[in-house]
Amino acid sequence: MNRLVSKYFFELVLLYGDATKENGLRTESEASIFFEIERDYANHCRLSIVLPEQPWIALLKLNCIEGDEPAANPNLYGMKVIAGGCI
């Protein structure tokens, strides 16, 4: 889609807490290593985060890098809800 993109990485974002309370929501995140475009990797990407004992939602975000800078075009980012619940 963009010949300027040189790398990408994943970010796991956890949103949790009580949205009905003032300052009741919190976030945690974990990021992967940078992956170079058109290079094969032997290992799978694994991200982990400790789940809280309150309602939560997990989102997976894909971030693209152009050269050494974050991509300028918002179409080169993506985020999807991957799980939610309460322990």
C-alpha positions in Angstrom: 0.0 0.0 0.0 2.8 2.4 0.8 6.4 1.9 -0.5 7.7 4.1 2.3 6.7 1.7 5.1 9.9 0.0 6.3 8.8 -1.6 9.6 5.7 -2.4 11.6 5.0 -3.5 15.2 2.0 -4.6 17.3 0.7 -3.1 20.4 -1.7 -4.8 22.9 -3.8 -2.2 24.7 -5.9 -3.1 27.8 -8.6 -0.7 28.8 -10.2 -1.5 32.2 -12.2 0.0 35.1 -15.5 1.7 35.6 -16.5 4.3 33.0 -19.2 5.6 35.3 -16.7 6.9 37.8 -14.6 10.0 37.4 -11.1 8.9 36.4 -12.4 5.3 36.6 -10.8 4.0 33.4 -7.2 2.9 33.1 -5.0 1.6 30.3 -2.0 -0.7 30.1 0.0 -1.6 27.0 2.7 -3.9 25.7 4.5 -3.5 22.4 6.3 -6.0 20.2 9.6 -5.7 18.5 9.8 -3.9 15.2 9.3 -6.2 12.2 10.9 -5.3 8.9 8.8 -5.5 5.8 9.4 -8.5 3.4 11.5 -10.3 6.0 10.6 -13.8 7.3 10.7 -14.4 11.0 11.1 -17.8 12.6 9.3 -16.8 15.8 5.7 -15.8 16.4 4.8 -12.5 18.0 3.6 -13.0 21.5 2.3 -10.2 23.8 1.1 -10.7 27.3 -0.5 -8.5 29.9 -1.9 -9.2 33.4 -5.7 -9.1 33.4 -7.3 -7.0 36.2 -10.1 -8.2 38.5 -12.6 -5.7 37.0 -14.2 -5.3 33.6 -11.7 -5.1 30.7 -11.3 -5.0 27.0 -8.2 -5.8 25.0 -7.4 -4.2 21.6 -4.6 -5.2 19.2 -3.1 -2.3 17.3 -0.9 -2.4 14.2 1.5 0.5 13.8 3.6 1.2 10.6 6.9 3.0 10.5 8.2 5.0 7.5 12.0 5.1 7.7 12.5 5.9 11.4 9.3 7.9 12.0 5.7 6.8 12.7 3.7 6.6 9.5 2.0 9.9 8.5 -1.1 8.4 6.9 -3.7 7.2 9.4 -4.7 4.4 7.0 -1.4 2.7 7.9 -2.7 2.0 11.5 -5.3 -0.4 12.5 -7.0 -1.4 15.8 -9.3 -4.3 16.6 -11.1 -5.5 19.7 -9.8 -9.0 20.3 -11.2 -9.9 23.8 -13.2 -8.6 26.7 -14.4 -9.8 30.1 -14.0 -9.9 33.8 -12.0 -12.3 35.9 
